Amino acid sequence: MKLLSALLVCVLLTACGPESSPEGRMTNKMEDIRQEFDTLKMQNEKILDSLGKVNERLQKLEAGK
């Protein structure tokens, strides 16, 4: 009986992880989406910075003609 109770407790404890409930899975997915969004924002900032530098070079070249 003790073995059965210990086994039941182990099963219940493993079922309490963040992946075991819809709320936990949604929280994990939202965190993944938030990280992807932050990565895209950083990439966007780098692209805009690069485009600004290219624009400055083009303006210098046009001014030198």
Helices and strands as residue ranges (DSSP letters): H 2-14, G 18-20, H 22-64
